[in-house]
Amino acid sequence: MEEPSRPLSFSTLAVHAGEQAPPPGVYPVGTPIYQTSSFYYERSEDLDAVFEGTIPGYVYTRYGNPTTAALERAVAALEGAEGAVAFASGMAAIHAALLALELGPGDTLLASRDLYGMTQALFLNLFAPLGVRVQWVDMGDLSAVRQALEAQRPKVTFLETVSNPLLRVADVAALAELCRPHGTALVVDATFTSPYLCQPLALGARLVVHSATKYLGGHGDVTGGLAVGGAHEVEQLRAVAKLVGGILPPSEAWLTLRGLKTLPLRLQRQCDNALAVARWLAAHPRVERVYYPGLEDHPHYDLARRMFRPGCSGAVVAFDLRAAGAPEVLAFMDRLRLCLPAPTLGDIYSLVLYPARASHRALSPAQRRTVGIGDGLVRLSLGIEDAADIIADLEQALAW
């Protein structure tokens, strides 16, 4: 910007002084936070060309931001994808993914019957009233999925790589193969596994969504989501983001990008901790059953070994306390000193949750029993602490 033709007043200087400095000729090691809502160019025709899409650039942060774009490039690279779009939460990413696939009135959405409770609510409370038929199926029963695909001809099939909270593993490759002849777009929520454990696009998924609040950010200090896919899908996702506006702000994008750099280190440690804790819990007299795909008695043990990174079976463990209901589970959680009772997962901290009163609170006891969630079920998301310290905390809390 040219220098003004006359000296500026104090009030004007207070607004403009120090701003719009030219690039310093050096490069920052870390991506800066572009904490701005808009951008300008030396020539107005360049701004117009960016708006038109004939040259690359940024005009308005709802349309795109350099910090957010850096995160999107990083996640796309880790997923082996052509692109990604960041959103304000994982739920916003799921919503946008379905809108980008043009799911609308008269279409059928085939969904896993044991999805995260809020995902179920999104389908039933938002999409169903708009005329979308929502059909539920056990994604572990490939015969039932095949029959549903043939009978319903769904536009979209939606599943999670690992279900919450019973940790059932979906055979993404087999399900993608079933969807392909029917032209059904497979959307996979890979929050529990992250791209470090598996890459659903390589297994045949059309879109992958993440709650970046969990493993991608990983430090319990950011809320965000991403949808990842091919160039056409990303173009559609970008259009949804511009119109609906549920974008990830640059400060949250920077926090997520920072967390992403340690994802392999954190998740490897968390998976190691989960296996150690699962084995310890399986031998404890107050524990009736342990749900963890890294244990040999898990029904999807072989599938997890085939689908996930070698030596990793996830960082969440669920278990039933023997002869326990809500009073016993809540008392157990209150006795914990290291593991924190917080309604999330994937943090550097070990976190414990009671599904009957949190993720699946909206379901009746009968509905919870239908999907296998008993009144004594506990979900534990392992952090990066020393496994011996986590086990010691569990041991003292179980000593009643």
C-alpha positions as CSV (number, residue, x, y, z in Angstrom):
1,M,0.0,0.0,0.0
2,E,1.3,3.4,-0.9
3,E,2.3,6.0,1.7
4,P,-0.4,8.6,2.4
5,S,0.1,12.0,0.8
6,R,-0.2,13.9,4.1
7,P,0.7,13.2,7.8
8,L,-1.9,11.1,9.5
9,S,-3.7,12.0,12.8
10,F,-3.1,10.2,16.0
11,S,-6.5,8.4,15.7
12,T,-5.7,7.1,12.2
13,L,-2.2,6.1,13.3
14,A,-3.6,4.1,16.2
15,V,-5.6,2.1,13.6
16,H,-3.0,1.6,10.9
17,A,0.5,1.9,12.4
18,G,2.5,-1.3,12.2
19,E,0.0,-3.0,10.0
20,Q,0.4,-4.2,6.4
21,A,4.2,-4.5,6.7
22,P,6.0,-6.1,3.7
23,P,7.1,-9.7,3.9
24,P,10.4,-9.8,5.9
25,G,12.2,-12.0,3.3
26,V,12.5,-15.0,5.8
27,Y,10.3,-18.0,6.4
28,P,8.8,-19.0,9.7
29,V,9.6,-22.5,10.9
30,G,6.1,-23.0,12.2
31,T,2.9,-22.0,10.4
32,P,1.8,-18.6,11.6
33,I,-1.7,-17.9,12.9
34,Y,-3.4,-15.7,10.3
35,Q,-5.8,-14.2,12.8
36,T,-7.7,-12.1,10.3
37,S,-11.2,-12.2,8.8
38,S,-10.2,-10.8,5.4
39,F,-7.4,-10.2,3.0
40,Y,-6.5,-7.4,0.5
41,Y,-4.3,-7.2,-2.6
42,E,-2.2,-4.4,-4.0
43,R,-4.4,-4.4,-7.1
44,S,-8.2,-4.7,-6.9
45,E,-8.3,-6.8,-10.0
46,D,-6.2,-9.4,-8.2
47,L,-8.8,-9.6,-5.5
48,D,-11.5,-9.9,-8.1
49,A,-9.5,-12.8,-9.8
50,V,-9.2,-14.6,-6.5
51,F,-13.0,-14.3,-6.0
52,E,-13.5,-15.6,-9.5
53,G,-11.1,-18.5,-8.9
54,T,-8.8,-17.8,-11.8
55,I,-5.8,-17.3,-9.5
56,P,-5.1,-18.8,-6.1
57,G,-5.4,-16.8,-2.9
58,Y,-7.4,-15.8,0.1
59,V,-10.2,-13.2,0.4
60,Y,-12.3,-14.0,3.4
61,T,-11.6,-16.6,6.1
62,R,-15.0,-18.3,5.7
63,Y,-13.8,-19.1,2.2
64,G,-10.3,-20.1,3.2
65,N,-7.4,-19.1,5.5
66,P,-3.6,-19.9,5.2
67,T,-3.5,-21.4,8.7
68,T,-6.5,-23.6,8.1
69,A,-5.3,-24.6,4.7
70,A,-2.0,-25.8,6.2
71,L,-4.0,-28.1,8.5
72,E,-6.1,-29.3,5.6
73,R,-3.0,-30.2,3.5
74,A,-1.5,-32.0,6.4
75,V,-4.5,-34.2,7.1
76,A,-5.0,-34.9,3.4
77,A,-1.4,-36.0,3.2
78,L,-1.7,-38.4,6.2
79,E,-5.0,-39.8,4.7
80,G,-3.5,-40.2,1.3
81,A,-6.3,-38.0,-0.1
82,E,-6.5,-35.3,-2.7
83,G,-7.9,-32.8,-0.2
84,A,-9.6,-32.0,3.1
85,V,-11.9,-29.3,4.5
86,A,-11.8,-28.3,8.2
87,F,-15.0,-27.6,10.2
88,A,-15.8,-26.2,13.6
89,S,-16.5,-29.7,15.1
90,G,-16.7,-33.3,14.1
91,M,-20.5,-33.1,14.0
92,A,-20.2,-30.2,11.6
93,A,-17.9,-32.3,9.4
94,I,-20.5,-35.2,9.3
95,H,-23.3,-32.8,8.5
96,A,-21.2,-31.2,5.7
97,A,-20.2,-34.6,4.3
98,L,-23.8,-35.6,3.8
99,L,-24.7,-32.3,2.3
100,A,-21.8,-32.5,-0.1
101,L,-23.0,-35.9,-1.2
102,E,-26.4,-34.2,-1.9
103,L,-28.3,-36.5,0.5
104,G,-31.8,-35.1,0.4
105,P,-35.6,-35.9,0.4
106,G,-36.4,-39.3,-0.9
107,D,-32.9,-40.7,-0.4
108,T,-32.0,-43.5,2.0
109,L,-29.2,-43.3,4.5
110,L,-27.9,-46.7,5.6
111,A,-26.3,-46.3,9.0
112,S,-24.5,-48.5,11.5
113,R,-26.9,-49.3,14.4
114,D,-24.3,-48.5,17.1
115,L,-23.1,-45.1,16.0
116,Y,-22.2,-42.3,18.4
117,G,-25.4,-41.1,20.0
118,M,-25.2,-37.5,18.6
119,T,-24.6,-38.9,15.1
120,Q,-27.7,-40.9,15.5
121,A,-29.6,-37.8,16.7
122,L,-28.3,-35.8,13.7
123,F,-29.7,-38.4,11.3
124,L,-33.0,-38.7,13.1
125,N,-33.6,-35.1,14.2
126,L,-32.3,-33.2,11.2
127,F,-32.1,-35.4,8.1
128,A,-35.2,-37.6,8.7
129,P,-37.6,-34.6,9.0
130,L,-36.3,-33.3,5.7
131,G,-37.4,-36.5,4.0
132,V,-34.3,-38.7,4.3
133,R,-35.1,-42.4,5.1
134,V,-32.7,-43.6,7.8
135,Q,-32.2,-47.4,8.0
136,W,-30.1,-49.1,10.6
137,V,-28.0,-52.2,10.2
138,D,-25.4,-54.2,12.0
139,M,-22.3,-53.4,10.0
140,G,-20.6,-56.5,11.4
141,D,-23.2,-58.7,9.6
142,L,-22.1,-58.5,6.0
143,S,-25.1,-60.6,4.9
144,A,-27.5,-58.1,6.5
145,V,-25.7,-55.2,4.9
146,R,-25.9,-56.9,1.5
147,Q,-29.6,-57.4,1.9
148,A,-30.2,-53.8,3.0
149,L,-28.2,-52.5,0.1
150,E,-30.2,-54.5,-2.4
151,A,-33.5,-53.7,-0.8
152,Q,-33.0,-50.0,0.1
153,R,-30.5,-48.8,-2.6
154,P,-29.2,-46.2,-0.2
155,K,-27.4,-43.1,-1.5
156,V,-25.0,-43.1,1.5
157,T,-23.8,-45.7,3.9
158,F,-22.3,-44.4,7.1
159,L,-20.2,-46.2,9.7
160,E,-17.4,-45.9,12.2
161,T,-14.1,-47.7,11.9
162,V,-14.5,-48.6,15.6
163,S,-17.8,-48.3,17.3
164,N,-18.5,-46.3,20.5
165,P,-18.4,-47.7,23.2
166,L,-18.2,-51.4,22.5
167,L,-15.2,-51.2,20.1
168,R,-16.6,-53.3,17.3
169,V,-14.4,-53.0,14.2
170,A,-15.9,-52.5,10.8
171,D,-14.5,-54.3,7.8
172,V,-14.2,-51.2,5.7
173,A,-12.8,-52.9,2.6
174,A,-15.5,-55.5,2.6
175,L,-18.3,-53.0,3.1
176,A,-16.9,-50.7,0.4
177,E,-17.0,-53.7,-2.0
178,L,-20.6,-54.3,-1.1
179,C,-21.5,-50.6,-1.6
180,R,-19.7,-50.2,-5.0
181,P,-22.2,-52.1,-7.3
182,H,-25.1,-50.0,-5.9
183,G,-23.4,-46.7,-6.4
184,T,-23.6,-46.1,-2.7
185,A,-21.2,-43.6,-1.2
186,L,-19.4,-45.0,1.8
187,V,-18.7,-42.4,4.5
188,V,-16.4,-43.5,7.4
189,D,-16.0,-41.8,10.7
190,A,-12.4,-42.6,11.5
191,T,-12.2,-40.6,14.7
192,F,-11.3,-43.6,16.9
193,T,-8.4,-44.8,14.7
194,S,-7.1,-41.6,13.0
195,P,-5.0,-41.9,9.9
196,Y,-2.2,-43.4,12.0
197,L,-4.0,-46.7,12.5
198,C,-5.8,-46.9,9.1
199,Q,-6.7,-45.0,6.0
200,P,-10.3,-45.8,4.9
201,L,-10.0,-44.0,1.6
202,A,-7.4,-46.6,0.5
203,L,-10.0,-49.3,1.6
204,G,-12.7,-47.9,-0.7
205,A,-14.4,-45.2,1.3
206,R,-15.7,-42.1,-0.5
207,L,-15.3,-39.7,2.3
208,V,-13.6,-39.9,5.8
209,V,-14.6,-37.6,8.7
210,H,-12.8,-36.9,11.9
211,S,-13.6,-35.2,15.1
212,A,-10.3,-33.3,15.4
213,T,-11.2,-32.7,19.0
214,K,-9.9,-36.2,19.7
215,Y,-6.6,-37.7,18.5
216,L,-5.7,-35.2,15.8
217,G,-5.6,-32.3,18.2
218,G,-4.9,-34.6,21.1
219,H,-4.4,-32.1,24.0
220,G,-8.0,-31.4,25.1
221,D,-7.7,-27.7,24.1
222,V,-9.5,-27.5,20.7
223,T,-12.8,-28.4,19.1
224,G,-12.8,-29.2,15.4
225,G,-13.6,-31.6,12.6
226,L,-12.4,-32.6,9.1
227,A,-13.8,-34.2,6.1
228,V,-11.4,-35.8,3.6
229,G,-11.8,-37.1,0.1
230,G,-11.2,-36.7,-3.6
231,A,-10.9,-33.4,-5.5
232,H,-14.6,-33.4,-6.5
233,E,-15.8,-34.2,-3.0
234,V,-13.5,-31.5,-1.5
235,E,-14.9,-28.9,-4.0
236,Q,-18.4,-29.8,-2.8
237,L,-17.4,-29.7,0.8
238,R,-15.8,-26.3,0.3
239,A,-19.0,-25.0,-1.2
240,V,-21.0,-26.3,1.9
241,A,-18.5,-24.6,4.2
242,K,-18.9,-21.3,2.4
243,L,-22.7,-21.4,2.5
244,V,-23.3,-22.9,6.0
245,G,-20.3,-21.2,7.6
246,G,-19.3,-23.9,10.2
247,I,-15.6,-23.3,9.5
248,L,-12.7,-24.0,11.8
249,P,-11.1,-20.7,13.0
250,P,-7.4,-20.1,12.4
251,S,-6.5,-20.3,16.0
252,E,-8.1,-23.7,16.4
253,A,-6.6,-24.8,13.1
254,W,-3.1,-23.9,14.4
255,L,-3.7,-25.8,17.7
256,T,-4.8,-28.9,15.7
257,L,-1.8,-28.6,13.3
258,R,0.5,-28.4,16.3
259,G,-1.1,-31.5,17.8
260,L,-1.0,-33.4,14.5
261,K,2.8,-33.3,14.6
262,T,3.0,-35.6,17.6
263,L,0.1,-37.9,16.5
264,P,2.3,-40.9,15.8
265,L,4.2,-40.5,19.1
266,R,1.1,-40.0,21.2
267,L,-1.1,-42.7,19.6
268,Q,1.6,-45.4,19.6
269,R,2.1,-44.8,23.4
270,Q,-1.7,-44.7,23.9
271,C,-2.2,-48.0,22.0
272,D,0.6,-49.6,24.1
273,N,-1.1,-48.4,27.3
274,A,-4.5,-49.7,26.1
275,L,-3.2,-53.2,25.5
276,A,-1.4,-53.3,28.9
277,V,-4.5,-52.0,30.7
278,A,-6.9,-54.3,28.8
279,R,-4.8,-57.3,29.8
280,W,-4.7,-56.2,33.4
281,L,-8.5,-55.6,33.6
282,A,-9.2,-59.0,32.0
283,A,-7.6,-60.7,35.0
284,H,-9.3,-58.5,37.7
285,P,-12.0,-60.3,39.7
286,R,-14.2,-57.2,39.8
287,V,-14.3,-56.9,36.0
288,E,-16.8,-59.2,34.2
289,R,-15.8,-58.5,30.6
290,V,-13.3,-56.4,28.7
291,Y,-13.9,-55.0,25.2
292,Y,-10.7,-54.3,23.3
293,P,-9.8,-55.5,19.7
294,G,-6.2,-56.1,20.8
295,L,-7.3,-59.0,23.0
296,E,-7.4,-62.5,21.4
297,D,-10.9,-63.2,22.6
298,H,-12.4,-60.1,20.9
299,P,-14.5,-61.1,17.9
300,H,-12.7,-58.7,15.6
301,Y,-9.2,-59.4,16.8
302,D,-8.1,-60.8,13.4
303,L,-9.8,-58.0,11.5
304,A,-8.1,-55.4,13.6
305,R,-4.7,-57.0,13.1
306,R,-5.3,-57.0,9.3
307,M,-6.8,-53.5,9.0
308,F,-4.8,-51.4,11.6
309,R,-1.1,-50.5,11.8
310,P,0.9,-53.5,13.1
311,G,1.0,-53.6,16.8
312,C,-1.8,-51.1,17.3
313,S,-5.4,-52.0,18.2
314,G,-6.6,-48.6,19.3
315,A,-6.4,-46.5,22.5
316,V,-9.9,-47.0,24.0
317,V,-10.8,-49.9,26.3
318,A,-14.4,-50.6,27.6
319,F,-15.2,-53.0,30.4
320,D,-18.2,-54.2,32.5
321,L,-17.9,-54.0,36.2
322,R,-19.2,-57.2,37.8
323,A,-22.7,-56.9,39.3
324,A,-22.6,-53.1,39.0
325,G,-25.2,-50.5,38.2
326,A,-25.1,-46.7,38.1
327,P,-24.3,-46.3,41.9
328,E,-21.3,-48.7,41.7
329,V,-19.9,-47.2,38.4
330,L,-20.2,-43.6,39.6
331,A,-18.6,-44.5,42.9
332,F,-15.7,-46.2,41.0
333,M,-15.2,-43.1,38.9
334,D,-15.2,-40.9,42.0
335,R,-12.4,-42.9,43.5
336,L,-10.1,-42.4,40.5
337,R,-7.3,-39.9,41.0
338,L,-5.4,-40.0,37.8
339,C,-8.0,-40.9,35.2
340,L,-10.3,-38.0,34.7
341,P,-14.1,-38.3,34.4
342,A,-14.5,-36.3,31.2
343,P,-16.9,-36.8,28.3
344,T,-14.4,-37.1,25.4
345,L,-11.5,-39.2,24.3
346,G,-8.2,-39.1,22.5
347,D,-6.5,-36.6,24.9
348,I,-3.0,-37.0,26.3
349,Y,-4.9,-37.6,29.6
350,S,-6.5,-40.9,30.5
351,L,-10.3,-40.2,30.5
352,V,-13.1,-42.3,31.9
353,L,-16.8,-42.1,30.9
354,Y,-20.0,-43.9,31.8
355,P,-21.9,-44.5,28.5
356,A,-25.3,-45.0,30.2
357,R,-25.1,-41.4,31.6
358,A,-23.1,-39.8,28.8
359,S,-22.7,-40.9,25.2
360,H,-25.9,-43.0,25.2
361,R,-27.9,-41.2,27.9
362,A,-30.8,-40.5,25.5
363,L,-31.5,-44.2,25.1
364,S,-33.8,-46.1,27.4
365,P,-32.3,-49.0,29.4
366,A,-34.0,-51.4,27.0
367,Q,-32.5,-49.6,23.9
368,R,-29.1,-49.7,25.5
369,R,-29.4,-53.4,26.2
370,T,-30.4,-54.0,22.5
371,V,-27.0,-52.6,21.3
372,G,-25.1,-54.3,24.2
373,I,-24.6,-51.4,26.6
374,G,-25.1,-52.6,30.1
375,D,-25.5,-50.6,33.3
376,G,-22.0,-51.6,34.4
377,L,-20.2,-50.6,31.3
378,V,-17.2,-48.1,31.6
379,R,-15.3,-46.6,28.7
380,L,-11.6,-45.7,29.3
381,S,-9.6,-43.6,26.8
382,L,-5.9,-44.1,27.5
383,G,-3.6,-41.2,27.7
384,I,0.2,-41.0,27.4
385,E,0.9,-41.4,31.1
386,D,3.0,-44.4,32.4
387,A,0.9,-47.6,32.1
388,A,1.9,-48.6,35.6
389,D,0.5,-45.4,37.1
390,I,-2.8,-45.9,35.2
391,I,-3.1,-49.4,36.4
392,A,-2.3,-48.4,40.0
393,D,-5.1,-45.8,39.8
394,L,-7.6,-48.4,38.5
395,E,-6.5,-50.9,41.2
396,Q,-7.2,-48.6,44.1
397,A,-10.5,-47.5,42.6
398,L,-11.6,-51.1,42.2
399,A,-10.7,-51.9,45.8
400,W,-14.2,-51.5,47.4
